[in-house]
């Protein structure tokens, strides 16, 4: 019996990684496309249908086939975990990436570019002159910080000192703290301030190192949309002998003595000892932990004050709009083969906090006006109540509101650990891969 997988992006990546590690995998999907919730919808007519909009898209939208619209927008950190997974599994050969042109942060109703070089930081109107010097000192400290070398700590205990105290040490003001915590360390809330600083310092390091790779922003995005990612991993799995079935309705997950033994589809049971799936397949084993609102907007213009960028990210830190969690916008365009010529897709998302989510997301939509067409979705967020120890059913979490894949990768590593009983370790895997397939075959 093979591990059986029911699909969304986390599942596709795990099936790819397991295939490379010499496991045979059976992958089923009730949809006619790969990736479940993380698909890209094409043609545009299908998006109108999916959101129950009356009529066909207007002529002005160009050819429906030129559109690939992500349901869940996310960018890849250039030096982040997903890129490492892509390189490790060599899925990179099926994908072409472009660097996102800029990252912006919202302050006092305006948007400012997140400085990507020292020169930009000095010229940025985000902070005053003395603040800039202190911020620069802080960044130098973070860059030199090495958790294995106490000489770099300067009196900070990475496991005890809170991030709030580290900011105090460098005398950084509230605005700078806002943009550092939310636009660089990419936290959605301010809870991190009172936690040990090691995690935050590592996140800022990841941002800086990702930025250093390509210079404009730390983010990458695949041509033709995120739907290319699950397809790339599906191809990979097939090369290593995995089996893929689309359009397979899942009738029942077969359990004996509290343990999964198979999946029933179209009257037949595919036997398995382990099952990986997203929450939609096992509603009785998950719990609702919140909601996310996402608004897909079609524009005929770049976003104002972004220097006419053809792609960008905007983060609205929660403090700036009196909320508990940030609002995100990510924008891509015809430059990424996801929209018709001259068109832009901007997707705003945030964690729902009130009974009127559309009002909560308004500050983001105000930045995008005029908007030609909106598609609004509110999704429930689920987390597993069953960690799979007994049942051997391993359930992924629903995608959160963030606009990057780091939290998704944490989830993948967590599932891997629950399934295999060991940490997810790239170096260890490379050695394993060489043992199974030899060095030569991988050249």
ABEGO torsion letter per residue (X at the ends): XBBBBBBBAAAAAAAAAAAAAGBBBBBBBABABBGEAABBBOBAAAAAAAAGBBEBBBAAAEBAAABBBBABBBBBBAABAAAAAAAAAGAAAABBBBBBABBBBBBGGBBBBBBABAAAAAABAABBAAAAAAAAAAAAAAAABBAABAAAAGGBBAAABBAAAAAAAAGBBAAAAAAAAAAAAGBABAAAAABBAAAAAAAAAAAAAAAAAAGABABBBBBGEAAAAAAAAAAAAAAAGBBBBBGBBBABBBBBGGBBAEBBBGGBBBBBABBBBBAAABAAABBBAEBBBBBBBBBABBBBGAGGBABBBBBBBAAAAGBABBBBBBBBBAAAGABBBGBBBBBBBBBBABABAAAAAAAAAAAAOBBABBBBBBBBBBBBABAGAAAGBBBBBBBBABABAAAAAAAAAAAAAAAAGBBBBAAAAAAAAAAAAEAAAAX
